Amino acid sequence: MNCYFQGCSQKGVTKEHIPPKAFFPKDEKDQLLTVKSCVAHNNAKSKDDLYVLAQICMNASPSNRAREIFLKKVKPQLEFNNGALRKKLAAGSVQLPDGAVKYPVDTDRLNEFFDALSCGLVFKSCGSALPDNYSIKHMYCSLISDQDPMMNQIETEIEAFYSGKPMDFMEFGKPNTNNERIYTVEVFGIPNFGSSITLVHVFFGKFKVISMLTNVVQNTANKSKHSDAVNGAGV
């Protein structure tokens, strides 16, 4: 069986946990879903796992079990390797007038993590890797951003639209996450890659991320017309 990751043709010789083992206490193994992975894609995101977990916990605490997981999994690592993780989390922080501290988030690292998680969940749901013609973008509903108010409104409407369960014809598959106090996901999309796919991740009942896997259909007719026009202009 090939690796779970989009576009990878290597054999799946290891197991990738989705979400990672670090997100769950050692005595709660019922949530440890796995997919087949090549060595490269098993190791590629491991450097981001703890950083992403720390950001999720800090933005979800004290809801549900976020504080507990932070103390057990993240805090012991803050001073490891000369405080590398603590420095990454604190880099660029700003003291606000009310005494609170605003911490920036490295969204590139979050994106890489959720790219891999989304690919894994698709593979777990249907037994096939995400086709190459799908693009992946993520919306971080629980993070505060300085983006345009209109974009905030659009994201609010998207979040509201995907706030329930998928309708029958939009049940792409069920990865069977079953530890609701830590992580759940709903997968919206016509089965067999008949449409774009949306995944709604919720960590600790509070931190929500919407992953939009868009089926990019190339307009070959328009491309052909454009090509003819260019060729004609060059005559």
C-alpha positions as CSV (number, residue, x, y, z in Angstrom):
1,M,0.0,0.0,0.0
2,N,1.3,3.5,-0.9
3,C,1.9,6.3,1.5
4,Y,-1.2,8.3,2.7
5,F,0.3,11.7,1.6
6,Q,-1.0,13.5,-1.4
7,G,1.2,12.9,-4.5
8,C,3.5,10.4,-2.8
9,S,4.1,7.2,-4.7
10,Q,6.4,5.6,-2.0
11,K,5.3,2.5,-0.2
12,G,3.8,2.9,3.3
13,V,6.3,1.1,5.4
14,T,5.5,2.9,8.7
15,K,2.4,4.0,10.6
16,E,1.5,7.7,11.0
17,H,-0.8,8.6,13.9
18,I,-3.6,11.1,13.1
19,P,-3.6,13.2,15.2
20,P,-0.2,12.5,16.7
21,K,0.3,10.4,19.9
22,A,1.5,13.6,21.7
23,F,-2.1,14.9,21.7
24,F,-3.4,12.0,23.9
25,P,-2.5,10.7,27.4
26,K,-0.6,7.4,27.4
27,D,-3.6,5.6,29.0
28,E,-6.0,6.7,26.3
29,K,-5.0,4.6,23.2
30,D,-8.5,4.3,21.7
31,Q,-8.0,7.5,19.7
32,L,-4.7,6.4,18.1
33,L,-5.8,6.2,14.5
34,T,-3.1,5.3,12.0
35,V,-2.4,5.3,8.3
36,K,0.4,3.8,6.2
37,S,3.2,6.3,5.6
38,C,6.6,6.4,3.9
39,V,9.5,7.2,6.2
40,A,9.8,10.8,4.8
41,H,6.2,11.8,5.5
42,N,6.2,10.1,8.9
43,N,9.1,12.2,10.0
44,A,8.4,15.4,8.0
45,K,5.8,16.9,10.4
46,S,7.0,15.5,13.7
47,K,9.0,18.7,14.3
48,D,5.8,20.6,14.2
49,D,3.7,18.4,16.4
50,L,4.6,19.8,19.8
51,Y,4.6,23.4,18.5
52,V,1.0,23.0,17.1
53,L,-0.1,21.2,20.3
54,A,1.2,24.1,22.4
55,Q,-0.6,26.6,20.3
56,I,-3.9,24.7,20.4
57,C,-3.7,24.2,24.1
58,M,-2.9,27.9,24.8
59,N,-5.8,29.0,22.7
60,A,-8.2,26.4,24.1
61,S,-7.3,26.5,27.8
62,P,-8.9,26.0,30.2
63,S,-11.7,24.4,28.1
64,N,-12.1,20.7,28.5
65,R,-8.7,19.0,28.8
66,A,-6.5,21.5,27.1
67,R,-4.8,22.7,30.3
68,E,-4.2,19.1,31.4
69,I,-2.6,18.1,28.1
70,F,-0.4,21.3,28.2
71,L,0.9,20.5,31.6
72,K,1.6,16.8,30.8
73,K,2.9,17.1,27.3
74,V,4.1,20.6,26.6
75,K,5.4,22.1,29.8
76,P,8.1,19.4,30.3
77,Q,9.5,20.3,26.9
78,L,9.6,24.0,27.3
79,E,13.2,24.1,28.6
80,F,14.5,21.1,26.7
81,N,17.3,21.8,24.2
82,N,18.2,25.1,25.8
83,G,14.5,26.2,25.8
84,A,14.1,25.9,22.1
85,L,10.3,25.4,22.2
86,R,9.8,28.2,24.8
87,K,11.8,30.6,22.6
88,K,9.8,29.7,19.5
89,L,6.5,30.3,21.3
90,A,7.6,33.6,22.7
91,A,9.3,35.0,19.6
92,G,7.7,38.3,18.6
93,S,5.4,38.5,21.6
94,V,4.0,41.9,22.3
95,Q,3.0,43.4,25.7
96,L,-0.5,44.9,25.5
97,P,-1.7,48.0,27.5
98,D,-3.8,45.9,29.8
99,G,-0.8,43.8,30.8
100,A,-1.7,40.8,28.6
101,V,0.7,39.4,26.2
102,K,0.0,38.8,22.5
103,Y,1.8,35.8,21.0
104,P,2.2,35.5,17.2
105,V,1.5,32.1,15.6
106,D,3.7,30.6,12.8
107,T,0.8,29.7,10.4
108,D,3.3,28.1,8.0
109,R,4.0,25.4,10.6
110,L,0.2,25.1,11.4
111,N,-0.5,24.7,7.6
112,E,2.1,21.9,7.2
113,F,0.7,20.1,10.2
114,F,-2.9,20.4,9.0
115,D,-2.0,19.5,5.4
116,A,-0.7,16.2,6.7
117,L,-3.5,15.6,9.1
118,S,-6.1,16.3,6.4
119,C,-4.4,13.9,4.0
120,G,-4.3,11.3,6.7
121,L,-8.0,11.7,7.5
122,V,-9.0,11.5,3.8
123,F,-7.0,8.3,3.5
124,K,-8.5,6.9,6.7
125,S,-12.0,7.7,5.4
126,C,-11.9,6.1,2.0
127,G,-8.6,4.1,1.7
128,S,-7.2,6.4,-1.0
129,A,-4.8,9.3,-1.0
130,L,-6.1,12.8,-1.9
131,P,-5.7,13.3,-5.7
132,D,-3.2,15.7,-7.0
133,N,-5.8,18.1,-8.4
134,Y,-6.9,19.1,-4.9
135,S,-5.6,22.2,-3.3
136,I,-5.5,22.5,0.5
137,K,-6.2,25.6,2.6
138,H,-7.0,26.0,6.3
139,M,-9.1,28.5,8.3
140,Y,-8.2,28.9,11.9
141,C,-11.5,29.9,13.6
142,S,-10.1,30.2,17.1
143,L,-7.1,32.5,16.3
144,I,-7.4,36.3,16.3
145,S,-6.2,37.9,13.1
146,D,-5.9,41.4,11.8
147,Q,-7.4,40.6,8.4
148,D,-10.0,42.6,6.5
149,P,-13.4,42.7,8.3
150,M,-15.1,41.4,5.1
151,M,-12.9,38.3,5.2
152,N,-13.8,37.9,8.9
153,Q,-17.4,37.9,7.9
154,I,-16.9,35.4,5.1
155,E,-15.1,33.1,7.5
156,T,-17.9,33.4,10.1
157,E,-20.4,32.4,7.5
158,I,-18.3,29.4,6.4
159,E,-18.0,28.3,10.0
160,A,-21.8,28.6,10.5
161,F,-22.5,26.6,7.3
162,Y,-20.3,23.7,8.5
163,S,-21.4,23.8,12.1
164,G,-23.6,20.6,12.0
165,K,-23.4,17.1,10.7
166,P,-23.0,16.3,6.9
167,M,-26.1,15.6,5.0
168,D,-26.3,12.0,3.7
169,F,-25.1,12.8,0.2
170,M,-22.2,14.8,1.7
171,E,-20.9,12.0,4.0
172,F,-17.5,11.5,2.4
173,G,-16.5,9.0,5.0
174,K,-16.0,8.5,8.7
175,P,-12.5,8.2,10.1
176,N,-14.1,7.2,13.5
177,T,-12.5,9.6,15.9
178,N,-14.0,8.7,19.3
179,N,-12.3,10.8,22.0
180,E,-14.6,13.9,21.9
181,R,-12.9,15.5,24.9
182,I,-9.7,15.8,22.9
183,Y,-10.4,15.7,19.1
184,T,-13.2,15.2,16.7
185,V,-13.6,15.7,12.9
186,E,-16.5,15.9,10.5
187,V,-15.8,15.3,6.8
188,F,-18.1,16.9,4.2
189,G,-17.9,15.8,0.6
190,I,-19.5,13.6,-2.1
191,P,-17.9,10.1,-1.8
192,N,-15.3,8.9,-4.3
193,F,-13.9,12.4,-4.7
194,G,-17.1,13.6,-6.4
195,S,-16.7,17.1,-5.0
196,S,-14.5,19.4,-3.0
197,I,-14.0,18.2,0.6
198,T,-14.2,20.1,3.9
199,L,-12.9,18.9,7.2
200,V,-14.0,20.5,10.5
201,H,-11.5,19.7,13.2
202,V,-12.3,20.5,16.8
203,F,-9.7,20.1,19.6
204,F,-10.7,20.1,23.3
205,G,-14.3,21.1,22.3
206,K,-13.1,24.6,21.5
207,F,-10.2,25.1,19.1
208,K,-11.7,24.8,15.6
209,V,-9.9,24.5,12.2
210,I,-11.7,24.2,8.9
211,S,-9.6,22.5,6.2
212,M,-10.9,23.2,2.6
213,L,-9.7,20.6,0.1
214,T,-10.7,22.1,-3.2
215,N,-11.1,20.1,-6.4
216,V,-9.4,22.3,-9.0
217,V,-11.0,21.7,-12.4
218,Q,-8.9,23.2,-15.2
219,N,-11.0,24.9,-17.9
220,T,-9.4,23.2,-20.9
221,A,-11.7,25.0,-23.3
222,N,-10.6,28.4,-22.1
223,K,-7.0,27.3,-22.0
224,S,-7.2,26.2,-25.7
225,K,-8.7,29.5,-26.7
226,H,-6.0,31.4,-24.9
227,S,-3.4,29.3,-26.5
228,D,-4.9,29.9,-30.0
229,A,-5.0,33.7,-29.3
230,V,-1.3,33.7,-28.3
231,N,-0.3,31.7,-31.3
232,G,-2.3,33.9,-33.6
233,A,-0.7,37.1,-32.1
234,G,2.7,35.7,-32.8
235,V,2.1,35.2,-36.6
